[in-house]
Structure formats: C-alpha cells, structure tokens
Amino acid sequence: MYSPPTIRTKFLIISDTHGRNSSLQHLSTERADVAIHCGDLTTDSTLAEFRSSIALLSSLNAPLKLVIAGNHDFTLDTPAFQRKLAKARPPLDKALVGQKYGDFGYTRSLFEDATDKGIILLDQGTHHFALVNGASLTVYASPYTPSFSPGKAGFAYSRLDGHNFEFEHVDVVITHGPPKGIMDYTLIRERAGCPGLFAAVRRAKPRMHCFGHIHEQWGAKLVTWKNGSPTHKPCYFGDVDHENSFMVERRLNLQGEEDNVYGKFCQTSHCTGDKRPLKWEEQTLFVNAAIGGINQGIQPAWLVEIELFKAF
C-alpha cells in the first residue's frame, strides 16, 4: 500500500503569554519550522500589550507564525468589545478608549501589518499552508472557549449551549481552551474543557491538538484512540485507550523548580525512528502550552517534532 513521503517538522508552541516580552526573549533562540501561539496574547487587550506580543512573535526564529486569540484578547472580538463598552457605567470617554484600546478592528490591523514577519492571525476555520521545509500543513483553528458568563470575555460561548466545531482531515488543531478530559483540571478540580471540542477531535483524530487557557495543566499527552467508531457521545473515558496512552510531561513534575524554568524548553519528538512515533489516525498528541505559570512563574515553551506529508 502506497504511503506518501513525510517530512520531519518542528513546532515551537506557546500560549497565554499575557503581554510578556522581556521575560520571554529566550524563545527566539530556537529554530522551528512553525511557531504557534494558542491565544491570550494579552491580559487587558490593550494596544501596548498587543504591540509587545507582536514584537515577541516577530522575534521568533520560524518562517511561519500562526496565532489565535484568547478570551483576554477581547478587542479582536468586535461584538464582545462593543458589548463591554455599552455596559460600562458611567459611559467611557471615547477618546480615552481609542487611545488605550484602539477603534473597532484596529488591533486586527496590527496583525495584518505584521504578515511580512510571517505572522498570521487565524480566524475560526480550516487553513492550508505549504511550509518552507517542503511539508504540507492543514490546520483547524478556533479562539472560542466555554464560559458561564459568555458576555464578559472575548470569543466566549455558553457552556450550556456549546459551540459548533466542524473539521476533518487536518494535521493540527489549534484552540485556546482544552477539550474536556485532557489537561483541563482547574485548581479547584473542575473540568474546564469543552465536550463538543473533544468530540470533534475524536472524530477527526489529528496528529496534534495544542491549546492553553488552563495554566495549571501545562503538559503534553500522547493519546491512543480506541479502535472503531466514536461512542454516541464521545468522551475521554469512553473513547481513549488509556492503557496505551501516556503523559509526556506535566506541570506536577516542575513543582519546586518554578524559579529555574526561565529560559527552558520542553522537547518531544514523535517521528519515524523515535521511541514513540506518532501513529497517524490512531493517536493524537495533545499539548497544553500555557507559558504563564502559577504565581507569575514562566513555564517552558514546547518544541515538538512530528511528521507531515510532503507538499506536491
């Protein structure tokens, strides 16, 4: 049976940088084929934070830098930005708002002006790229995360109503929040992930799904899917082959080292010849890449190597 040729491809994956710049300059020291930022570029969605984030992205040593927004980046979500201003009491001075946050759509224009630096802000949907290394990359991206109060953040939807994630035949999924059941426990031991997102990933079985949002669940896990069709309502306990899945790394193993992780990267490779090569359509590598740690710490960025099909 014919198998298309593949190319080892290196990803630098980060998330939840929240406007940091000076403390993340080490990120530019590593060469990658693709850099990915999984959202929350800012804390307060200010122009100063976005400019700092774009400067950081520009410095990354990768020819392609794929970026999505997060719930903190509300000015990139114009309807959410408009709702916030409409609810403000007393009403905010328009000139001061414009000075700090920009007019509607202005932050998006900052990213449009940075495309010559290889930076691409992805809206929800499927996107195709021919990489400099000769590989073909198909990505599904979505900045949307579930919320009990969806009107208070950017790109938020009701946990009760859910959200429509539609994709198939993709190599990598980039979302801000996690799927339910996978690296999504909060500090109060609640699952913050989205069941609809899990179901969509289970059906598509991409090579990798990267996200952030839940800072305390930084880590990576190689998940093996159970054979056969997904269950009626796909879930972590019913659709994952737990005996043949394993944690690559998790934040628990960093405890006591928070002061020493500055400047570090966490590397994992799942290509042909590696100890655990990723089995296409049987496994998915999940990566929680939240840089922002607990108590203002800095967690390692991820350097991940997987194989992609050669572009023809």
DONU-501810 format. One record per residue (C-alpha): x, y negated, z negated; residue in one letter. Coordinates in steps of 0.1 Angstrom, whole numbers, plus 5000, padded with zeros to 4 digits. Layout:
N
XYZA
...
***
This chain:
312
500050005000M
501449665011Y
502449424983S
503249064992P
506648934982P
506848744950T
509048464936I
510048404900R
508648074889T
509547884858K
506947674840F
507547414813L
504347394793I
503347124767I
500246984752S
499046744725D
501946504727T
499746224715H
501745934728G
505046064715R
508045984737N
511245914718S
510946234698S
510446444730L
513346324751Q
514846674749H
512146804772L
513946654802S
517046884796T
515347194810E
514747254847R
511447414857A
509547474890D
506347334875V
505647134843A
502147154828I
500546914802H
497347054788C
495846724775G
495746484746D
498446274761L
497346004736T
495845964701T
493745654707D
493645644745S
495545304746T
497345174777L
500645174757A
500245544749E
499445634785F
502445444798R
504645614773S
503245954783S
503745884820I
507345784813A
507846114795L
506246314823L
508346124848S
511546224830S
510746594831L
513046794854N
510446954876A
509346864911P
505646914902L
503946804870K
500346904865L
498346714839V
494846734825I
493146504799A
492046604764G
489346484740N
491646204727H
492046064763D
488545924764F
489345634787T
489945884815L
486245994810D
484445674821T
480945774809P
482445854774A
484345524774F
481145344783Q
479145514756R
481845424730K
481745064739L
477945054740A
477745204705K
480344964689A
478844734663R
479444454663P
480044444701P
483744434710L
485344144728D
485644254765K
488944074769A
490544244739L
489144584751V
490644524785G
494044434771Q
494244744749K
492445004769Y
492044864804G
488944834826D
486945144835F
489045354858G
492245164851Y
494045444832T
493345684861R
495045434884S
498245464863L
498445824873F
497645754909E
500645514909D
502845794895A
502346054922T
505745974936D
507246104904K
505446444910G
502746374885I
499246494895I
496246434872L
493846724878L
490046694876D
487947004869Q
488147254897G
490547474917T
493647334932H
496247484955H
499947404957F
502947514979A
505947494955L
509447374963V
510747724954N
508647884982G
505848014960A
502047954963S
500247844932L
496547834927T
495347654895V
491947614879Y
491947304856A
489347174831S
489746904804P
486446984788Y
486247114752T
483247214730P
482146974702S
479446944676F
479346574684S
480046554721P
479346184724G
482246084702K
485146214723A
486246244759G
485346544781F
483246704754A
480246924757Y
477847064731S
478747394715R
475147494717L
474747424754D
478147544766G
479847444799H
480047594834N
483447724842F
483547854878E
486648004893F
488148324907E
491348434924H
493548184905V
497148234892D
496947984863V
494147834842V
494847504825I
492347384799T
492647164769H
490947394745G
491347774740P
488948054749P
487048194719K
489048464701G
492548374713I
494748144693M
491747934683D
491547964645Y
491447624627T
492947554593L
489547634577I
489547964595R
486847884620E
486947994657R
487147674677A
487347834712G
484747854739C
482948184746P
482048064781G
485647994789L
486648334776F
484048504798A
485248314828A
488948404822V
487948774816R
486248784849R
489048614869A
491948774850K
494548504859P
498248564854R
498448284828M
496048064808H
497647764790C
495947524766F
496547334733G
494047144711H
494347374681I
497747264669H
498047524641E
497647804666Q
500747734687W
501948054702G
501648294731A
500048634735K
500148884764L
496649034766V
495849354783T
492249384796W
490149694791K
489549894822N
486349854841G
483849564844S
483449304817P
480949364790T
477549204794H
478648914772K
482448914774P
484148864741C
487548914725Y
486649224706F
484849394734G
487049324764D
490649324752V
492749634750D
494149544716H
496549844713E
498349734745N
498249354738S
500949174717F
501948844703M
504948694720V
505448424693E
503248234669R
503447934646R
503448154615L
506948264624N
508047894624L
506947834588Q
509847684568G
511547574600E
509547274609E
512447044602D
514647244626N
512447294657V
513246944671Y
514846984705G
513947354707K
512147554734F
510547894732C
511248104762Q
509448414775T
509748594809S
507348854823H
508748924858C
509749254875T
512749394856G
511849224824D
511049424792K
507349344796R
506549254832P
503049104836L
500649344854K
498649144879W
494849184874E
495449394843E
496949134819Q
496848764812T
499548564793L
497848314770F
499948014759V
498947754732N
501447484739A
500547214713A
503647014707I
502146824678G
502547034646G
501147004612I
502346714591N
503646534622Q
506146804630G
507246884665I
506647244678Q
508747394706P
507747354742A
507147674762W
509447784790L
507548074808V
508648274838E
506148464858I
506048584895E
503848414921L
503148524956F
505348374983K
503648105004A
503348185041F
***
